[in-house]
Structure formats: C-alpha cells, structure tokens
Amino acid sequence: MAALRLPRAPATAALAGGVSHRFPASEVEPPPPRGPNRAHLNALLTAYGRRGRLRDAQLLFDQMPSRDVISWTALLTAYADGGDLASARLVFDDMPRRNAPSWNALLSVYLRAARPRAAHALFYKMPAKNAVSYGAIISGLAKAGMLREAELVYEEMPQQWRDPVGSNALMAGYLRVGELAMALRVFEGMTVRDVISWSAMVDGLCKHGSVSEARRVFDAMPERSVVSWTSMIRGYVKRGMCSDGLLLFLNMRREGVQVNATTLSVVLDACAGASLAREGIQIHNLIISMGFELDIFLGDSVIIMYSRFGWMADAQRAFNCMQQKDIVSWNSLITGYVQHDMVEEAHVLFKLMPQKDAVSWTSMVVGFANRGWMRESVELFEQMPVKDVVAWTAIISSFITNGDYLSAVRWFCRMSQEGCKPNTITFSCLLSALASLAMLNQGRQAHAYSINMGWVFDSAVHTSLISMYAKCGRLAEAHHVFSSISNPSLIAINSMITAFVQHGFAEDALKLFTKMQNAGYKPNHVTFLGILTGCARAGFVQQGYNYFESMRPVYGVEPNPEHYTCMVDLLGRAGLLAEALEMINSMPQNDHSDAWAALLSASSLHSNLAFAKIAAQKLLEKDPYDATAYTVLSKMFSSAGMEYEEMQKVVQLSNMASKRPVSWKKLNCMRRRLPPGPPRWPIFGNLLQLSPLPHKDFARFCTKYGPLVYLRLGTIDAITTDDPEVIREILIRQDEVFASRPRTLAAVHLAYGCGDVALAPLGPNWKRMRRVCMEHLLTTKRLESFAAHRALEAEHLCQFVLAKAQSGKPVNLREVLGAFSMNNVTRMLLGKQYFGLQSAGPGEAMEFMHITHELFWLLGLIYLGDYLPAWRWLDPYGCEKKMRDVEKKVDDFHQKIIDEHRKAREAKKASLDDDNKEDMDFVDVLLSLPGENGKEHMDDVEIKALMQDMIAAATDTSSVTNEWVMAEVIKNPRVLRKIQEELDAVVGRDRMVAESDLGQLTYLRCVVRESFRMHPAGPFLIPHESLKPTTIMGYDIPAQTRIFINTHALGRNTRIWDDVDAFRPERHLPATADGRVEISHLPDFKILPFSAGKRKCPGAPLGVILVLMALARLFHCFDWSPPDGLRPEDIDTQEVYGMTMPKAKQLVAVAKPRLPPQMYGRHGKQV
C-alpha cells in the first residue's frame, strides 16, 4: 500500500466505476447516495475518521466529486488519529494545497508513532505555525525526554501563544522527569494559567514528594477542580500523611465539590493507611449513598481497605456484594487472606476464580510458603501456566524465608536454565541465600554475573553484595564493593556501617558516618542503630551518648525501642547501671523487654544483684516464664552464696510480693488472665478430676466453662477446646506459636527420642525430617507409582471376602481391613506385604501387628511422670518398663528391615541414582539419599523414626476409620443403598472401581466425613505445645502450655451440629451439584481428620485414597448385613479409649456378591 499513490484522475472516472485502490470493494459499505454537497461530505468524512472507520473514509474520499483542503485534511486527520503513519504521509504528499491543520495533523501522527526527531524536523519545515503546532511539538519532545529541544522551541514560540498551551506542555515535561525547580520557574512565569496549569503543577509536585509546595500551589488556586482536589489528597496519602488527606477531603465536601470514584478510592486508601476504621466505614456508606456501589474500581478499593484493617469477613461481604468482579477484585481478596495467614480461605477462593493471572498464582505460592508449606507452594508454582520473573522471585524468596537457602540457590539456577531472566530483586535474593550459606566462591561468581548483566549501578545489588561479603567474613571485599559505587545510596552506606560494626571496626564505622554527613546524606533510624551498636561494643560512651542526644533535634529521627536498648547496652557495659536504668525509665514506648534484658545482662557482667533484681522483675512481669531471667538471677544468687530460701525472701521483698508469702513463679502466674476452668488441687492440679475417658471429662469442662478451658495437670499448664474458631486460632492464625509438640516419656521412648515427624518438637530436625517426607517419599509422582499395587491389594481384598461369602462364613472386617491397610503401606515402605499370597508369612505378620497395637496403646496412655516429673519414679503399672520393652522390639524389627535392604543393595553392586527412585520402596529411597563425603544422607535412627510414623499412621488409623464406616453403613441400610446407587451410576457393574473414580463418589465421601465426625481416628489431635506466651480470646496462654484439641467432642458439639447422635451423611452434601466434598482439607474446622497448619498429617492424600478405595470396592462388590440374625440397629458402637478409638468389639458381617461372577477374577468362576 505504501508504494501506491492517490489517483489524480478526475472525479468522474472514480464515479464511473472506479474502486478504492486501498481496500477491496467487497470489504466496504456501499457508497452514499448522490446529491449531498461538499460541506456535507466533508462532515461525513470527518465523522468516519473520528469513529476509526478508515476504509469508509477512504472510499468516500475517492468518490467525492470535488475536494477542497478541508477534505484532504479530514482524511489526513483520520489516518493520523488511527496511527497509520504511512497512509497519512501518502495523503499529505498528494495534497494539492496544505494548510496549518494539515501540517499539524502530520506532526501529531509522527509524535504518536514515537518519532519525535522526525516530528521535530517536520516542525521546522512548516511554512506556517500556530499555537497548536507549538503546543504539540513541545509536548511531544518533553514526553520523549528531549527537554533541551523543547526549551528551544518554547523560546522561539511567540509570546502571545505561550500561555497557557506551550507553558503547560513544557511544565509537564519538567514534572515528568522530576525537574521541579524548572517546572516551578515556568509556572511562576506564566501570565495566563488555566485549570490544567494549576492541576498539573499540584499533581506533579505531589508525585515527586513535594507535598508542602504542592499545598502552597493548591491553596493559591483561584478555581479548584475535582482533579486538583484528588491530586492533593493522593499526594498526602502517598507520603503517609493519611490524616491530612482525610481532613482535606472533609474540606472538599464542605465546599460542595462533587467527588468522583477516583477521589473516593484515594480516600479509602487514606483510611486504610491511617488505620481509621470508623472513617473507612463512613466512606463506604457514602459510596453506597452516592450510587457508586456498582463501580468495580471502588469495590476493589473497599476490599483492600477492609483487608488492611484485618476485617476479612467484611472484605468477603464487600466482595460478595459486587455484581461485577474483575480479576483485581479476586486478587485483592486473596491477597488479604494471605496477608492475614488465612491461607485455606485464600485457596478456596483461588480455586473458584473464573480466570487467574500471574498475581493470583504468585499470591497463593507466597501464602503456602509463609505457612511453611513449601511442598504445596512448589506444586502450585509448577502448575502455573506462565511463570514470570515475579513468580520466580517469589518462590526463591519463599525458600529463604523458610530457611532453605540451598534450595533457593538451586531454584535460581533452574530459573536461568528455563530461560527466565532474573531482575535485580531476584539477584538480591540469591545473594542473601549465598550469604546465609557462607558460600564465598559462589558469591564471587554471582558478583561477576551481576557485572555481566549490567547491574553495576543498581543500589539493591550493591547493598546485597556488601552484606554477602560481610557475612562471609570478607570485610575488605565488602569495602571494595562499597568504594566502587560513585554515588552510594543511604541503604548501601548503612550496610557498610553495619559491616564495620559486625567485624569490630567501630572507628571506621564512625568515620564513614562523618563522611556521609559531610556529603549531605541524612541518616535514618538504621544508620543510628549501627552507630550506637558500634559505640556500645567499642566502649565509646560519650560519643554514643552524643549521637543519641542529637537524633531528634539535629536529624529529625525519633528514637525507637531498639535505639534505647543500644543505649542501655552502652551504659551498662561501661558499668553505668544507674544511668542505664534512668534511660529505660525515660523510654516513651511501652515495650521495654529488650532494654530490661540488656540491663540484666550488664548487671550480671558487673555482679550487681540489686539492678539484676529490678531488671528480672520487669522481665517476669511481661513473661512469667522467661527462662533467661530465672537462669541469670539464680546464677547470681548462687555466686553470692545465697540459699534458695534466702533467694525467695529477696524476691518477695523486691516489690513483687503479695500479702502472703508465695513463690516468685506462682506470684507471676496469679497476675495472668488465664482462661476459665475447674478448681485445682494442690500439687496435682486437675489430674485427680480425670477419669479413664479424659476426652469426655474435657468435653464436660468445655460445656461448663466455655469454648476455651484452662487446666493445671500437675506442673503443666494445659488448655482444651472443642470450638472451631478457637481451633482455627490455634492451628492457623497462631500456627507459629502452637506448632511444637511436648517432649513426653512415650515420645522419647517410642519415637526415637522425639526424632520423628509426628511427635517431634518444632525445630530444625523436624523441618528436615518433614522435608524428606514431602520431597522424597510422599510426592504425587511417587504415590502414583504405587497405584498398581493399591489396585492389586483391592483385588485381593475382594477375592478374600468373596471366598468367605462362598463358604457361608461371616467376614471379620477388622482383620481384612487391617490387612489391606498394612499391605499397602508395607508394599510402599518396605517392599513386601504381610498378609495374603506372596506375603512375608503369618509369624512375621503377627509380630508386626502385635508391635503396632502395643505401640498405639502405650502412646495413648497418660503417664504420671509427664505431669509430675518429681514423681516419675512412682510407676505403679510399670508403664515405663513396658515402653522400654516395646522400644527394643520396635527397634529390632526396624533394624532387621534396614539390614535386609542394605544387604540387597550391596548385593546389586550398583548405586541407585535418582532417575530410578520411582521404582524403589521408601526404605531404599532413604538409604540412597546422597550425603556428604559419600556417606548416606540419613542414619539408621532417622530412617527408623520415619518408618514408624508411616506404619503407625497409615495402618491403625485408616483401618479404624474403615471399620467404623462399615459399622455405621451396615447399621443404616438406607445409606448402603444410596452408596451402591452412586457406585452403579458412576462405575457401573461391568468393571471394578478405579482410583480415578474416587473423586466422583460424592455421597461416599460424605459418608466418610460423617464417620470422621462421629468416630474420629483419635479422641484428641496429637497434643501441641506453645513456644511462647500469647493470647487467645483475650486470655493469657503461657509458654509451654499443652494444647488438647478434643476432636471427639468437636463432632458432637451441639453448637455446631444438630441431631449429633444420628448418622446422616446428607449433612455434608455440597450446596451445588458440581461441588466437591473434601476430606483431607476441611477449612471450616468442624471436622479435623488430619489436623491443620504446620503439623497437618503429610500423608493425608494417601490416607484418603486407602480409605475410599477399600470402602468403594467393598460396597460395590457386596451387599452387607449383620451375622446370626442380628438386626442392623443392634450393631454395637462402643468405643475403646486410646491414641486411636477402635470399636470395642470387632466388626463381623455377612457379605453377598452383587456383581456378575466374572468381575471377581479367578474366585468368581466358582459362583
């Protein structure tokens, strides 16, 4: 098209049958009727151009009987507005006569095409220029950053045209690049200013942080538009001056200015930024009253505001009320849930999203990682359709947050291998990981990489390099990086000061501080933190004091608790304890804990018992169980030669004593606001109030005292609950506080010194063991690799039941279901089965079962020694001796298995690399994990601990669940019929149930959930323990409190469930027909089959498959009825208390085949 020229033939030729040379005739509308005059055709041509109908405009132009300059200019303008530079140039070149609008139209098309230099050259070729020409070229050059050229054109512009068009354009250019002084010079020199001039000046000054100057201009405005008001309010909000922004909004309302949606959105941000909840609600009400509630943009702002307040229920309601939602609406609510650690709710919303973008995926990846669920985070990341640099940075940063620095480095390498180019933030994360690993050589390689990437001038990279070299002990190299920065940022200077202080070079840190002051830098709170720390460590008392005193008056930096703590440390180290105490008393903040700890340390250093008592008293008022305070003070008393009684007397005289003599610890306990609970006996606490069924005692306490009950079990603080919201608070919102386990006698003896996953306290060892489980054993790929084994075991199960049915004998379901669960687990874990054909043999099987049941029985007991350690010697039932006996049996059994596997591996005389691991059993995988110096990654004790967890969790618990489901279904024939109707509809009768069918068995999943409600696998979740003091429902929960979550009472809580004793699976049916019934992930916390949070059972997906597969096969293949003429309703449902709660009597039932004989394999032929 560019090579063609417009026809110069007479118009009659075109009208005689000529067709536009630009577009095919079939693609254009029929020509307009003959007769309109040229003015009418020009108007129609202009209208076509404004609507973007370029084909129609060209056709009309070609068919016009006569054209004037207006016609040509209209067509040129149409192409210019459409961004078609080539066609516009052709029209311009063919114009017989050109006027100023024609030249301006071509000038605008060059500017729109981002060709400012061509536009500049064209401007100087224009024979005649007007104000529009000057305004367009000045604006275009300024937008392109060619400010010098724009200034020259502005100087050439006739004075009468400069204001306001030319001046506005040049001023906008200066404001765009932050040249505020030049912009103000132009603005002040304008003789005529319009509302655009004033609004642009206010907006530009606000965007670049000059809020006070912007307010001066704003106050001088003769007329203010809604745009200028909004710009000024936004300026306040962005500078963190949210209260000033709200005051200005009130003035705006008083002056009667009509607000728009943008203004209201900015005001919502102000309310959120200043935590002004009441004002935020009022603004929300104003939005509704003004009819803006349907505005999607404002709806998103409301969601964000409520999320910042932490009012996620209100944010959810606002989201639900939105008639239209865009992807920002979904992302805003998901991000709010993630920020408040409500990851389950965020994930539910994420799955409901009609469309997801990179922000949606990344938010969930970060949410899972913040909870410590790196397996789920990685799995979700792998599912992302498009992984941008932000997503990669998020997953790498997540590994760092969870302390897995080596994985962070590996994922950075993978990112590069997959072709995603990192940015400076990603690279800073890499340097942080290398610094934490002290990988100096790799850090140097990363430094070279940053140079190759051209990041030598990036402030974030420089700062990370300085920190990396400093943490690796290379201060000289850190200083070399700092010295190479021509214009270092304040952050880089702070990093260098901190590096000097960490390496003991306080004088160099102070010299750098002086140098930065001379260079015009303004120190911030981080700078002073480094300087004061350096003075404290070097003993520069007077200098440190002078720096501290100058913070507020000289530098405008308000000291925070960290600065005061540094000063206490400084004075205390110098022996000025009285001055240090005075410094603490002068602190304006409420939290003085770190400062008191510094004073206590200094008092210990100088052996000053008087000040130590004062500091310890204050620490214990804050935390009655502060072990450091007790330890330091007791050592000082011991050094002073005081006996315990004398120490107690001194404590009671130090303003902490009550009217009657009490111990220090007891006095502090009295000050706590503990949850309500039953009265306690001396020494024993509430132990004597517990029966052999403690779960029922705890349920009775909750009924009487409320959803959260405090108990004193001997010397142990404990709480119990059966309320979903309290459980959510414990397991989710305060997961970091309650994620540990108590170190009980049973855990020590039966879990290899608490070295497993299920019973281990929270710590590095637990994280490492759980990571091994999630990354090497319980991966989706590995579980899928055993699907054929599970199908074979399900077939054996049905064949065994069929043989019993053919012989007319009832089936002991506890035995067959236990064998099914155990065979599946031992196939995966040990590589062999213990029951049925090709099994290890009845002797070994019975030994295995006996050990497992004995183990669970011992783990479920309450031992006096756990709660009264001084009475541990008093073991009337010999429980600890039994534990030691079982400990030896279990260890011998597991060691035998490991030795067999190790012997088999050595016999092969070939290493099993990672590529073949999917075909190996779990013990082989654990033995083959690579370690350091050619050694195995895990020792035998660790492998045995993991073996025991998996055997115990997957055999006893799943078989107990299956037996209870069978009992309740046989007891309720109506439920059995509905299960079988669903199975026939989903599977049919011409094939067996497969694992792929399980997700479609909605009613069966409801049956399993109802069984979990009535008969949880255990009466309690495995007890948790608080790591530090916290509050729940306004009550104080001390550190090392034991938490008993009563799952048995949760399922029978009449505040949650109606008709609690009735087995009604229908209560769990989803609200919609396509809804999925979850079993392993239940965010409502009304049922907890696998716990939640950090201590959620890692094998939950496998457990669900084993339960559903066994039940689906048994219900699909057989009808079931009680034996010996027993009525279904007479089936016994008595429970036996323990760590799990099986039926008191084994379930025996009669099976009757319901499928065609050929469906049962070789046994079916006998029917």
MOZI-V544197 format. One record per pair of residues at least 12 apart in sequence whose C-alpha atoms are under 7 Angstrom apart, sorted by sequence separation. I is the first residue (numbers start at 1). GAP is how many residues later the second one is. If there is no record, write none. Layout:
I,GAP / I,GAP
This chain:
45,12 / 76,12 / 107,12 / 138,12 / 154,12 / 171,12 / 202,12 / 233,12 / 268,12 / 303,12 / 334,12 / 365,12 / 396,12 / 431,12 / 466,12 / 497,12 / 532,12 / 568,12 / 600,12 / 708,12 / 709,12 / 747,12 / 757,12 / 823,12 / 926,12 / 1027,12 / 1028,12 / 616,13 / 651,13 / 708,13 / 756,13 / 757,13 / 1026,13 / 1027,13 / 707,14 / 1026,14 / 45,15 / 76,15 / 107,15 / 138,15 / 171,15 / 202,15 / 233,15 / 268,15 / 303,15 / 334,15 / 365,15 / 396,15 / 466,15 / 497,15 / 568,15 / 600,15 / 648,15 / 707,15 / 1025,15 / 1026,15 / 76,16 / 138,16 / 171,16 / 202,16 / 233,16 / 303,16 / 334,16 / 365,16 / 396,16 / 466,16 / 599,16 / 600,16 / 707,16 / 819,16 / 912,16 / 1025,16 / 1026,16 / 120,17 / 347,17 / 926,17 / 1025,17 / 57,18 / 88,18 / 315,18 / 412,18 / 597,18 / 741,18 / 743,18 / 1024,18 / 1025,18 / 167,19 / 462,19 / 596,19 / 702,19 / 741,19 / 742,19 / 797,19 / 982,19 / 1023,19 / 1024,19 / 150,20 / 741,20 / 1023,20 / 1080,20 / 1,21 / 246,21 / 409,21 / 510,21 / 612,21 / 740,21 / 741,21 / 1023,21 / 1080,21 / 408,22 / 509,22 / 596,22 / 698,22 / 740,22 / 72,23 / 103,23 / 134,23 / 198,23 / 299,23 / 361,23 / 392,23 / 596,23 / 739,23 / 797,23 / 901,23 / 1021,23 / 54,24 / 85,24 / 116,24 / 211,24 / 246,24 / 343,24 / 409,24 / 979,24 / 1020,24 / 1021,24 / 1080,24 / 80,25 / 85,25 / 116,25 / 180,25 / 211,25 / 245,25 / 312,25 / 343,25 / 408,25 / 686,25 / 979,25 / 1020,25 / 1021,25 / 1123,25 / 80,26 / 83,26 / 202,26 / 206,26 / 593,26 / 686,26 / 687,26 / 1020,26 / 1021,26 / 1123,26 / 28,27 / 29,27 / 163,27 / 568,27 / 572,27 / 609,27 / 685,27 / 686,27 / 687,27 / 793,27 / 1019,27 / 1020,27 / 1122,27 / 1123,27 / 28,28 / 42,28 / 46,28 / 50,28 / 69,28 / 73,28 / 77,28 / 80,28 / 100,28 / 108,28 / 116,28 / 138,28 / 142,28 / 163,28 / 164,28 / 172,28 / 199,28 / 203,28 / 207,28 / 242,28 / 294,28 / 296,28 / 300,28 / 304,28 / 331,28 / 335,28 / 366,28 / 405,28 / 463,28 / 467,28 / 506,28 / 561,28 / 677,28 / 685,28 / 1019,28 / 1020,28 / 1121,28 / 1122,28 / 31,29 / 42,29 / 45,29 / 49,29 / 69,29 / 73,29 / 76,29 / 80,29 / 83,29 / 100,29 / 104,29 / 111,29 / 163,29 / 164,29 / 168,29 / 175,29 / 199,29 / 202,29 / 203,29 / 206,29 / 242,29 / 294,29 / 296,29 / 300,29 / 303,29 / 307,29 / 331,29 / 338,29 / 362,29 / 369,29 / 463,29 / 466,29 / 470,29 / 501,29 / 506,29 / 541,29 / 565,29 / 569,29 / 573,29 / 676,29 / 684,29 / 685,29 / 1019,29 / 1120,29 / 1121,29 / 45,30 / 52,30 / 83,30 / 131,30 / 135,30 / 139,30 / 143,30 / 163,30 / 164,30 / 178,30 / 202,30 / 209,30 / 303,30 / 310,30 / 365,30 / 372,30 / 459,30 / 462,30 / 466,30 / 536,30 / 541,30 / 565,30 / 568,30 / 569,30 / 572,30 / 684,30 / 1120,30 / 1121,30 / 135,31 / 138,31 / 139,31 / 142,31 / 226,31 / 242,31 / 243,31 / 389,31 / 405,31 / 539,31 / 561,31 / 564,31 / 568,31 / 575,31 / 683,31 / 793,31 / 855,31 / 1016,31 / 1120,31 / 23,32 / 134,32 / 138,32 / 226,32 / 234,32 / 242,32 / 277,32 / 300,32 / 362,32 / 366,32 / 389,32 / 397,32 / 405,32 / 428,32 / 432,32 / 440,32 / 463,32 / 494,32 / 498,32 / 506,32 / 525,32 / 604,32 / 677,32 / 680,32 / 1016,32 / 1119,32 / 1120,32 / 226,33 / 230,33 / 237,33 / 265,33 / 268,33 / 272,33 / 389,33 / 393,33 / 400,33 / 428,33 / 431,33 / 435,33 / 438,33 / 459,33 / 494,33 / 497,33 / 501,33 / 524,33 / 533,33 / 536,33 / 565,33 / 675,33 / 676,33 / 677,33 / 1015,33 / 1118,33 / 1119,33 / 135,34 / 268,34 / 275,34 / 431,34 / 438,34 / 529,34 / 532,34 / 536,34 / 675,34 / 676,34 / 677,34 / 790,34 / 1118,34 / 1119,34 / 532,35 / 535,35 / 539,35 / 675,35 / 1118,35 / 1119,35 / 265,36 / 269,36 / 272,36 / 424,36 / 428,36 / 432,36 / 435,36 / 674,36 / 1050,36 / 1051,36 / 1117,36 / 1118,36 / 261,37 / 268,37 / 272,37 / 424,37 / 431,37 / 435,37 / 1014,37 / 1117,37 / 1013,38 / 1014,38 / 1117,38 / 20,39 / 851,39 / 624,41 / 1047,41 / 20,42 / 786,42 / 965,43 / 624,44 / 624,45 / 965,46 / 621,47 / 964,47 / 14,48 / 15,48 / 14,49 / 894,50 / 964,51 / 11,52 / 11,53 / 12,53 / 1010,53 / 11,54 / 1010,54 / 11,55 / 1010,55 / 961,56 / 960,57 / 1007,58 / 1006,59 / 957,60 / 1006,60 / 1006,62 / 1006,63 / 1009,70 / 1021,70 / 1006,71 / 1005,72 / 1016,73 / 1002,74 / 1013,74 / 1002,75 / 1012,75 / 1012,77 / 2,84 / 2,85 / 5,85 / 6,88 / 831,90 / 830,91 / 829,92 / 830,92 / 828,93 / 829,93 / 830,93 / 828,94 / 829,94 / 852,100 / 998,110 / 746,113 / 995,114 / 993,119 / 993,120 / 745,121 / 1018,121 / 1019,121 / 744,122 / 1018,122 / 1019,122 / 1017,123 / 1018,123 / 1017,124 / 825,126 / 825,129 / 750,133 / 785,133 / 821,133 / 822,133 / 983,133 / 749,134 / 821,134 / 749,135 / 980,135 / 782,136 / 980,136 / 750,137 / 818,137 / 821,137 / 749,138 / 821,138 / 818,141 / 817,142 / 777,145 / 817,145 / 958,145 / 962,145 / 814,149 / 954,149 / 958,149 / 962,149 / 813,150 / 970,150 / 716,151 / 970,151 / 715,152 / 714,153 / 715,153 / 713,154 / 714,154 / 972,156 / 971,157 / 970,158 / 971,158 / 971,160 / 989,166 / 991,168 / 967,180 / 960,182 / 957,183 / 963,184 / 755,187 / 752,189 / 756,189 / 757,189 / 755,190 / 756,190 / 758,191 / 752,193 / 756,193 / 751,194 / 861,277 / 860,278 / 860,279 / 859,280 / 857,281 / 741,282 / 742,282 / 857,282 / 741,283 / 742,283 / 856,283 / 740,284 / 741,284 / 739,285 / 740,285 / 821,285 / 738,286 / 739,286 / 740,286 / 738,287 / 740,287 / 738,288 / 737,289 / 738,289 / 737,290 / 737,291 / 742,300 / 810,313 / 794,316 / 798,316 / 794,319 / 778,321 / 718,323 / 719,323 / 720,323 / 721,323 / 722,323 / 695,324 / 717,324 / 718,324 / 719,324 / 720,324 / 721,324 / 722,324 / 716,325 / 717,325 / 718,325 / 719,325 / 720,325 / 721,325 / 722,325 / 720,326 / 722,327 / 723,327 / 722,328 / 814,332 / 814,333 / 813,334 / 812,335 / 813,335 / 812,336 / 811,337 / 812,337 / 810,338 / 811,338 / 810,339 / 811,339 / 810,340 / 810,341 / 805,346 / 805,347 / 699,350 / 695,351 / 739,355 / 739,356 / 728,357 / 735,358 / 735,359 / 675,360 / 803,360 / 674,361 / 724,361 / 731,361 / 732,361 / 799,361 / 673,362 / 674,362 / 724,362 / 731,362 / 673,363 / 674,363 / 672,364 / 799,364 / 342,391 / 341,392 / 375,399 / 623,406 / 625,414 / 693,444 / 372,722 / 345,738 / 344,739
